């Protein structure tokens, strides 16, 4: 009977050892799976952030182009108004000079 007890203890120890090894393997597998999933999610998030940044950058460029076009248009209008004003004053200045010489 002592042999049976010793054998039962050895079998229980072996079974416990196998369960511990299995638990360690499961832990390693789960950690590897979690790491892979985290890397995948990180890559997806990074890709989304890059795409969002590109969209924001494109919108900013378009807005800058619109502001520049508006500024150019306003400046051209001001130049035309100044040229018209100068042309009108030029005629007046010529008339004043001619009237003083007479």
C-alpha positions in Angstrom: 0.0 0.0 0.0 2.9 2.3 0.6 4.0 1.8 -3.0 0.5 2.8 -4.2 0.6 6.0 -2.2 4.0 6.9 -3.5 2.9 6.2 -7.0 -0.2 8.3 -6.5 1.9 11.2 -5.1 4.3 10.9 -8.1 1.4 10.9 -10.6 -0.2 13.9 -8.8 3.1 15.8 -8.9 3.6 14.9 -12.6 0.0 16.1 -13.3 0.6 19.3 -11.4 3.9 19.9 -13.3 2.1 19.3 -16.6 -0.7 21.7 -15.5 1.8 24.3 -14.5 3.6 24.0 -17.9 0.3 24.2 -19.7 -0.6 27.3 -17.7 2.8 28.9 -18.6 2.3 28.1 -22.3 -1.2 29.5 -22.2 0.1 32.7 -20.5 2.8 33.0 -23.2 0.3 32.4 -26.0 -2.1 35.0 -24.6 0.7 37.5 -24.1 1.9 37.0 -27.7 -1.7 37.3 -29.0 -2.3 40.5 -26.9 1.0 42.0 -28.2 0.1 41.2 -31.8 -3.3 42.7 -31.4 -1.9 45.8 -29.7 0.6 46.2 -32.6 -2.2 45.8 -35.1 -4.5 48.3 -33.4 -1.6 50.7 -33.0 -0.8 50.5 -36.8 -4.5 51.0 -37.7 -4.7 54.0 -35.4 -1.5 55.5 -36.7 -2.8 55.0 -40.3 -6.0 56.8 -39.4 -4.2 59.6 -37.7 -2.0 60.0 -40.8 -5.0 60.1 -43.1 -6.7 62.6 -40.9 -3.6 64.8 -40.8 -3.4 64.6 -44.6 -7.0 65.7 -44.9 -6.5 68.6 -42.4 -3.3 69.6 -44.3 -5.2 69.6 -47.6 -8.0 71.7 -46.2 -5.5 74.2 -44.8 -3.8 74.4 -48.2 -7.1 75.1 -49.9 -8.0 77.7 -47.3 -4.7 79.4 -47.8 -5.1 79.4 -51.5 -8.6 81.0 -51.1 -7.2 83.7 -48.8 -4.3 84.4 -51.2 -6.7 84.6 -54.2 -9.0 87.0 -52.2 -6.0 89.1 -51.3 -4.7 89.2 -54.9 -8.2 90.2 -56.1 -8.5 92.9 -53.5 -5.0 94.2 -54.3 -5.7 94.2 -58.0 -9.0 96.2 -57.4 -7.1 98.7 -55.3 -4.4 99.1 -58.0 -7.1 99.7 -60.6 -8.8 102.3 -58.4 -5.4 104.0 -57.8 -4.6 104.0 -61.5 -8.0 105.5 -62.3 -7.6 108.1 -59.6 -4.1 108.9 -60.8 -5.3 109.2 -64.4 -8.1 111.5 -63.4 -5.7 113.7 -61.3 -3.1 113.6 -64.2 -5.7 115.3 -66.4 -6.4 117.9 -63.7 -2.7 118.5 -63.1 -2.1 119.1 -66.8 -5.0 121.5 -66.9 -3.6 123.4 -63.9 -0.1 123.6 -65.3 -1.5 124.8 -68.7 -3.7 127.4 -67.0 -0.7 128.8 -65.0 1.4 129.2 -68.2 -1.2 131.2 -69.9 
